[in-house]
Amino acid sequence: MTKHIIEGMLFFISGLTLFAQELPELPLESMLFALRDRAVILSMITRVVDDQNEIWNSSSSKVTIPGRSVGLKIVGDNVVVTVQFTPYLRRGGPNILVAQGQIWVDIPDLGIQYQTTIQTIPLEFGEQVYFLPLGDKIDRDKARIEIQLELLPYTWSEPPGP
């Protein structure tokens, strides 16, 4: 009896594999067009500030869908910061942006220090918020990394080309 159950499970699993292989894979542009009502743009302006002077900046915008993260990586002489931002849309309340960060800092005579962070940030479309993975805005004499975030709805008037 157990042998028949195992054979039946193997047949069922192999059938799932065959079915999954038969599904056509849609290009990302087609999937985005199908999800156009839910797609969002996450705009990020990243700055490294030292003693109130901007040392470095970068800006980017990424299209994503709720629940799918957008990554950002910053590499310096003695620091590496990776952050994933995952938007979630809520009906009847503010949208949520989950920020997960990992920070590696090489401190002279102490070695490499590692820190993780996770924050849930409520925000409305068009509202600008700051995420500070390293440092804060209170102590202006220390170097810090500022990431300005803005979540916008993604809209287009026609489907993407071929």
C-alpha positions as CSV (number, residue, x, y, z in Angstrom):
1,M,0.0,0.0,0.0
2,T,2.8,2.4,0.9
3,K,4.5,1.7,-2.5
4,H,1.3,2.7,-4.4
5,I,1.1,6.0,-2.4
6,I,4.7,6.8,-3.1
7,E,4.3,6.0,-6.8
8,G,1.2,8.1,-6.9
9,M,3.0,11.0,-5.4
10,L,5.9,10.7,-7.8
11,F,3.5,10.6,-10.7
12,F,1.7,13.7,-9.4
13,I,4.9,15.6,-8.8
14,S,6.3,14.7,-12.3
15,G,2.9,15.8,-13.7
16,L,3.4,19.2,-12.0
17,T,6.8,19.5,-13.4
18,L,5.6,18.8,-16.9
19,F,2.7,21.3,-16.5
20,A,5.1,24.0,-15.2
21,Q,7.4,23.5,-18.2
22,E,4.5,23.9,-20.7
23,L,3.6,27.4,-19.4
24,P,5.0,30.1,-21.6
25,E,7.3,32.5,-19.9
26,L,6.1,36.1,-20.3
27,P,8.7,38.9,-20.8
28,L,8.9,41.4,-17.9
29,E,7.3,44.2,-20.0
30,S,4.2,42.0,-20.7
31,M,3.9,41.2,-17.0
32,L,4.2,44.8,-16.1
33,F,1.5,45.8,-18.6
34,A,-0.8,43.1,-17.1
35,L,0.0,44.6,-13.6
36,R,0.0,48.2,-14.7
37,D,-2.7,49.2,-12.2
38,R,-0.6,47.9,-9.3
39,A,2.9,48.9,-10.5
40,V,4.7,51.6,-8.7
41,I,7.9,53.7,-9.1
42,L,10.3,53.9,-6.2
43,S,12.5,57.0,-6.6
44,M,15.7,57.1,-4.6
45,I,18.2,59.9,-4.1
46,T,21.2,58.7,-2.2
47,R,23.7,61.1,-0.6
48,V,26.8,60.7,1.5
49,V,27.2,63.8,3.8
50,D,30.2,64.7,5.9
51,D,30.2,67.7,8.2
52,Q,27.2,69.1,6.2
53,N,29.0,68.8,2.9
54,E,27.7,66.5,0.3
55,I,30.5,64.1,-0.7
56,W,28.7,61.9,-3.2
57,N,25.1,61.6,-4.6
58,S,23.2,59.3,-6.9
59,S,19.6,59.1,-8.0
60,S,17.6,56.3,-9.6
61,S,14.0,55.2,-10.1
62,K,12.9,51.6,-10.3
63,V,9.6,50.2,-11.4
64,T,8.3,47.3,-9.2
65,I,5.1,45.8,-8.0
66,P,3.8,45.5,-4.4
67,G,5.7,42.8,-2.5
68,R,8.7,42.8,-4.9
69,S,11.8,44.5,-3.5
70,V,14.1,47.0,-5.1
71,G,17.8,46.8,-4.1
72,L,20.4,49.4,-3.5
73,K,24.1,48.8,-2.8
74,I,26.6,51.5,-1.7
75,V,30.3,50.6,-1.6
76,G,32.9,53.0,0.0
77,D,36.5,52.7,1.1
78,N,35.6,51.3,4.5
79,V,31.8,50.7,4.3
80,V,29.4,48.5,2.3
81,V,25.6,49.1,2.6
82,T,23.0,47.0,1.0
83,V,19.3,47.9,1.3
84,Q,16.1,46.3,0.0
85,F,12.9,48.4,-0.2
86,T,9.7,46.5,-0.5
87,P,6.5,48.5,-1.1
88,Y,3.0,47.3,0.0
89,L,-0.1,49.1,-1.0
90,R,-3.0,49.3,1.5
91,R,-6.6,50.3,0.9
92,G,-7.9,52.8,3.3
93,G,-4.6,53.6,4.9
94,P,-1.1,54.7,4.2
95,N,1.1,52.5,1.9
96,I,4.0,50.7,3.6
97,L,7.6,50.6,2.6
98,V,9.7,47.9,4.4
99,A,13.4,48.8,4.4
100,Q,15.9,46.0,5.2
101,G,19.5,47.0,5.5
102,Q,22.9,45.4,6.1
103,I,25.9,47.4,6.9
104,W,29.6,46.4,7.1
105,V,32.0,49.0,8.4
106,D,35.8,48.5,8.7
107,I,36.9,50.3,11.8
108,P,40.7,50.8,12.3
109,D,42.1,48.7,15.1
110,L,38.7,47.0,15.7
111,G,38.0,45.2,12.5
112,I,34.8,44.8,10.5
113,Q,31.6,45.6,12.3
114,Y,28.2,44.3,11.0
115,Q,24.8,45.6,11.6
116,T,21.3,44.9,10.3
117,T,18.2,47.1,10.3
118,I,14.6,46.7,9.4
119,Q,12.0,49.5,9.4
120,T,8.4,49.7,8.4
121,I,7.8,53.2,6.9
122,P,4.2,54.4,6.3
123,L,4.0,56.7,3.3
124,E,1.5,58.2,0.8
125,F,2.1,58.4,-2.9
126,G,4.3,61.5,-3.6
127,E,5.5,61.8,0.0
128,Q,9.2,62.1,0.5
129,V,10.8,60.2,3.4
130,Y,14.4,59.6,4.5
131,F,16.0,56.3,5.4
132,L,19.3,56.7,7.3
133,P,21.1,53.3,7.3
134,L,24.3,54.8,8.8
135,G,24.4,57.9,11.0
136,D,21.6,60.3,11.7
137,K,20.6,63.9,11.0
138,I,20.8,64.9,14.7
139,D,24.7,64.8,14.9
140,R,25.7,67.0,12.0
141,D,29.4,66.5,12.6
142,K,29.5,62.8,11.7
143,A,29.4,61.3,8.2
144,R,26.1,59.8,7.3
145,I,24.2,58.2,4.4
146,E,20.8,59.6,3.5
147,I,18.4,57.9,1.2
148,Q,15.5,60.0,0.2
149,L,12.6,57.8,-1.0
150,E,9.4,58.7,-2.9
151,L,6.7,56.2,-4.0
152,L,4.7,57.0,-7.1
153,P,2.0,55.1,-9.0
154,Y,3.3,53.8,-12.4
155,T,1.1,54.9,-15.4
156,W,1.5,54.6,-19.1
157,S,-0.9,55.1,-21.9
158,E,0.0,52.2,-24.2
159,P,1.5,48.7,-23.9
160,P,5.2,48.3,-24.4
161,G,6.6,47.6,-27.8
162,P,7.5,44.2,-29.2
